[in-house]
C-alpha cells in the first residue's frame, strides 16, 4: 500500500497525464478494502482509524519537500523487496506454505521485480 501511495502521489506531484497512473487509485482502494475486511474480521476495527490517519498524514507529508517524494520513490523498490523477503523468512521458519498460493505469490513477486 505504501508503494502504491508513493507512486500515485509522485505522478500527481510531477503532473503526469492521468492515463499513466489511473490504475493506482483503484489498487489503493482495493488494498484499503482488503485491510478493512482483515481488521473487521480479526476484531481490530479500532485500528482502522489509526491507519486512516497514518494514510492521510503520509499523503501530505510526501510533498512537503521535493526531496521527500523523490527519496520515497527511490525507497519503494527496497520496501517491496523487503516485504517479499519477510514473507519468505516467515515461510522458511514455519515450514508451512498452506496459506500461500504459488500462483498469487509468483504474481506478487513478479510485480515487485
C-alpha positions in Angstrom: 0.0 0.0 0.0 2.9 2.3 0.8 4.4 1.9 -2.7 1.1 2.5 -4.4 0.5 5.6 -2.4 4.0 6.9 -3.2 3.7 6.1 -6.9 0.3 7.9 -7.1 1.5 11.0 -5.2 4.7 11.1 -7.2 2.8 11.1 -10.5 0.3 13.7 -9.3 3.1 15.9 -7.9 5.0 16.0 -11.2 1.9 16.5 -13.3 1.9 13.2 -15.3 -1.1 12.6 -17.5 -4.0 10.8 -15.8 -3.8 7.8 -18.1 -0.3 6.9 -16.8 -1.5 6.5 -13.2 -5.2 5.7 -13.3 -4.8 2.2 -12.0 -3.2 3.3 -8.7 -6.3 4.8 -7.2 -8.1 1.5 -8.0 -5.4 -0.6 -6.5 -5.2 1.6 -3.4 -9.0 1.3 -2.9 -8.7 -2.5 -3.2 -6.0 -2.6 -0.7 -7.9 -0.4 1.7 -11.0 -2.5 1.4 -8.9 -5.7 2.0 -7.3 -4.1 5.0 -10.7 -3.1 6.4 -12.0 -6.6 5.9 -9.0 -8.1 7.7 -9.4 -5.6 10.6 -13.1 -6.2 10.8 -12.9 -10.0 10.9 -9.9 -10.1 13.3 -11.7 -7.8 15.7 -9.3 -4.9 15.4 -11.6 -2.3 13.9 -10.3 0.3 16.3 -7.0 0.3 14.4 -8.7 1.4 11.2 -8.8 5.0 12.5 -5.1 4.8 13.2 -4.4 3.5 9.7 -6.6 6.2 8.1 -4.9 9.0 10.0 -1.5 7.5 9.0 -2.6 7.3 5.4 -3.7 11.0 5.3 -0.7 12.3 7.2 1.6 10.3 4.8 -0.3 11.6 1.8 0.5 15.2 2.7 4.0 14.6 4.2 5.2 13.2 0.9 5.0 16.6 -0.8 6.3 18.9 1.9 9.6 19.0 0.2 10.7 17.7 -3.2 13.5 15.6 -1.8 11.0 13.7 0.4 8.9 12.5 -2.6 12.0 11.7 -4.6 13.5 9.7 -1.7 10.3 7.9 -1.0 10.0 6.9 -4.7 13.6 5.5 -4.6 12.8 3.5 -1.4 9.7 1.9 -2.9 11.7 -0.9 -4.6 13.6 -1.6 -1.5 10.5 -1.7 0.7 8.7 -4.0 -1.8 11.6 -6.4 -2.0 12.0 -6.3 1.8 8.3 -7.3 2.2 8.9 -10.3 0.0 12.0 -11.3 1.9 10.0 -11.1 5.2 7.3 -13.3 3.7 10.0 -15.8 2.6 11.6 -15.8 6.0 8.2 -16.5 7.6 7.6 -19.4 5.3 11.0 -20.8 5.9 10.6 -20.6 9.7 7.1 -22.1 9.8 7.9 -24.7 7.1 4.2 -24.3 6.2 3.1 -22.8 2.9 -0.5 -23.9 3.3 -1.8 -20.3 3.4 0.2 -19.3 0.3 -0.9 -19.9 -3.3 2.1 -20.4 -5.5 0.4 -18.5 -8.4 -0.5 -15.4 -6.3 2.8 -15.3 -4.6 4.6 -15.6 -8.0 2.4 -12.8 -9.4 3.3 -10.6 -6.5 7.0 -11.3 -6.8 6.8 -10.6 -10.5 5.1 -7.3 -9.9 7.7 -6.4 -7.3 10.5 -7.2 -9.6 
